[in-house]
Amino acid sequence: KYHEESLCIIRSIQSLAVEREDDQGCDCIDIDDEKSLLEEEELMNELSTSLNDRGSNIFHGHQQQNVKSHSILSILHPGIARTIICIGTVHHLKGKHNIAMARFRDGLYIQRKTVGPKHVDVGTTLNAIGSVYEKIGDHPKAMRCYKKAHRIYVDQLGSLHVDVAVTLNNIGQVYHFLKKYKKSMNAYNEALKIMRQLLGEGHRNVATTLFNKGLVYTSCKKYDRALNIFKETLSSQRSALGNYHEDVGTTLNAIGSVYEKTGKLEKAINFVYKALKLRRRALGESHLVVGITYDRLGQLHLKHGRDTKEAAKRFREALRIYHTNDISDDDSLVVKANKNLCRATEMLRSRRGVVN
């Protein structure tokens, strides 16, 4: 309800805030740019006027305070920062990363002015900004944000805190992308040490960080270690989430990928099929991820070469789901599935002695 009601003020700020759309690019976004912060101050003054016109009753439900309808909340108020950041989170989840970044920066500016630059809320917002940078592919800037958040959390909360561990996990992800595997593994191990002490083995955060470690081992081609970690991940996920959660399907699929890399295609098919069954149950028959898993299973059957008919069947299922989800014919998913289906069909015809 908080998120839905927060959206009510979007119209108030859209006409005033500078919407950093795709055509402007994301390189202009720099949280340390003093000029940018001054521009942000001007923006916030305009936003204040708009919000004053709407009245503080908009924020009554969010703040859970007895604010009279004639009272006016200053724009430099932590509660308004939280609401704006909430709006940014909604945009982030919807894939509107430029708008999300703008909202997070708005909130960050207010937080720095009201609660100070070293407050834990600032660390949380820096983590959110880092997440957006990751999504748009600017990993160096994501790393800067995560490291600043990490320093704030350690200074304010101490080194033994869940927020510190979660941020270390974020740092590990960026190091992995940058192919700095040793640093990535160190960050994950440090995060796991904290999580296990505070949360126990059967917690989703522990499972997530274990899974990330498995991905690093896979990238390093240490497949035996990756399998051991993924199996440990499964145990943690099932304890925290149950046997049929979609995260379990993701790990089963990852195990299948490791078996494929080691040439054990029958085991790979077995685990990807388990992932498919679980995802159908957890997400529904027509979910895009289910379609991608059908596609993946078809590729494994095609690679195995012993059941081309089954491969063709899986590609048809994938294409059906892609079309159900309005994926265009020129999308790479559809193009690749059609190509593989044609290949499987030709192989079947060849085996039957059919000449085109």
Residue pairs with C-beta under 8 A, 6 or more apart in sequence:
1 61
2 61
2 62
2 86
3 86
3 89
3 90
5 61
5 62
6 62
6 83
6 86
6 87
6 90
7 87
7 90
8 58
9 51
9 54
9 58
9 83
9 87
10 87
12 47
12 50
12 51
12 53
12 54
13 47
13 50
13 84
13 87
13 106
15 50
16 43
16 46
16 47
16 50
17 43
17 47
17 102
17 103
17 106
18 39
18 43
18 102
19 98
19 99
19 102
20 26
20 28
20 29
20 98
20 99
20 101
20 102
21 98
21 99
22 98
24 98
26 97
26 98
26 101
26 133
26 136
26 138
27 138
29 36
29 101
29 105
29 141
30 36
30 141
31 105
31 108
31 126
31 129
31 145
36 105
37 109
40 105
40 106
40 109
41 109
43 106
44 75
44 76
44 106
44 109
44 110
45 75
47 75
47 106
48 74
48 75
51 58
51 73
51 75
51 80
52 72
55 69
55 72
56 67
56 68
56 69
56 71
56 72
56 73
57 67
57 69
59 67
59 73
59 79
59 80
59 83
60 67
62 79
62 82
62 83
63 79
67 73
73 79
73 80
75 110
76 110
76 113
76 114
77 110
77 114
78 110
78 111
78 114
78 115
78 121
80 110
81 106
81 107
81 108
81 110
81 111
81 114
81 121
82 107
82 121
84 103
84 106
84 107
84 110
85 103
85 104
85 107
85 125
85 128
87 103
88 99
88 100
88 101
88 102
88 103
88 104
88 106
88 107
88 128
89 100
89 128
91 97
91 99
91 100
91 103
92 100
92 128
92 131
92 132
92 135
97 132
97 135
97 136
100 132
101 129
101 132
104 125
104 128
104 129
104 132
105 129
107 125
108 122
108 125
108 126
108 129
111 119
111 121
111 122
111 125
112 122
115 121
115 122
116 122
118 152
118 155
118 156
119 152
119 156
120 152
120 153
120 156
120 157
120 163
122 152
123 148
123 149
123 150
123 152
123 153
123 156
123 163
123 167
124 149
124 163
126 145
126 146
126 148
126 149
126 152
127 145
127 146
127 149
127 166
127 167
127 170
129 145
130 141
130 142
130 143
130 144
130 145
130 146
130 149
130 170
130 174
131 142
131 170
133 139
133 141
133 142
133 145
134 142
134 173
134 174
134 177
139 174
139 177
139 178
142 170
142 174
143 171
143 174
143 175
143 178
146 167
146 170
146 171
146 174
147 171
149 167
150 164
150 167
150 168
150 171
153 161
153 163
153 164
153 167
154 164
157 163
157 164
158 164
159 194
160 194
160 197
160 198
161 194
161 198
162 194
162 195
162 198
162 199
162 205
164 194
165 190
165 191
165 192
165 194
165 195
165 198
165 205
165 209
166 191
166 205
168 187
168 188
168 190
168 191
168 194
169 187
169 188
169 191
169 205
169 208
169 209
169 212
171 187
172 183
172 184
172 185
172 186
172 187
172 188
172 191
172 209
172 212
172 216
173 184
173 212
175 181
175 183
175 184
175 187
176 184
176 212
176 215
176 216
176 219
179 219
181 216
181 219
181 220
184 216
185 213
185 216
188 209
188 212
188 213
188 216
189 213
191 209
192 206
192 209
192 210
192 213
195 203
195 205
195 206
195 209
196 206
199 205
199 206
200 206
201 235
201 236
201 239
202 236
202 239
202 240
203 236
203 240
204 237
204 240
204 241
204 247
206 236
206 240
207 233
207 236
207 237
207 240
207 241
207 247
208 247
210 229
210 232
210 233
210 236
211 229
211 230
211 233
211 247
211 250
211 251
211 254
213 229
214 226
214 227
214 229
214 230
214 233
214 254
215 226
215 254
217 223
217 225
217 226
217 229
218 226
218 254
218 257
218 258
218 261
221 261
223 258
223 261
223 262
226 258
227 255
227 258
227 259
230 251
230 254
230 255
230 258
231 255
233 251
234 248
234 251
234 252
234 255
237 245
237 247
237 248
237 251
238 248
241 247
241 248
242 248
244 278
244 281
244 282
245 282
246 278
246 279
246 282
246 283
246 289
248 278
249 274
249 275
249 276
249 278
249 279
249 282
249 293
250 275
252 271
252 272
252 274
252 275
252 278
253 271
253 272
253 275
253 293
253 296
255 271
256 267
256 268
256 269
256 270
256 271
256 272
256 275
256 296
256 300
257 268
259 265
259 267
259 268
259 271
260 268
260 300
260 303
265 300
265 303
265 304
266 304
268 300
269 297
269 300
269 301
269 304
272 293
272 296
272 297
272 300
273 297
275 293
276 290
276 293
276 294
276 297
279 287
279 289
279 290
279 293
280 290
283 289
283 290
284 290
285 321
286 321
286 324
286 325
287 321
288 321
288 322
288 325
288 327
290 321
291 317
291 318
291 319
291 320
291 321
291 322
291 324
291 325
291 333
292 318
292 333
294 314
294 315
294 317
294 318
294 321
295 314
295 315
295 318
295 333
295 336
295 337
295 340
297 314
298 310
298 311
298 312
298 313
298 314
298 315
298 318
298 337
298 340
298 341
298 344
299 311
299 340
301 307
301 308
301 310
301 311
301 314
302 308
302 311
302 340
302 343
302 344
302 347
308 344
308 347
308 348
308 351
309 344
309 348
311 340
311 344
312 341
312 344
312 345
312 348
315 337
315 338
315 340
315 341
315 344
316 341
318 333
318 337
319 334
319 337
319 338
319 341
322 331
322 333
322 334
322 337
323 334
327 333
327 334
328 334
329 335
346 356
349 356
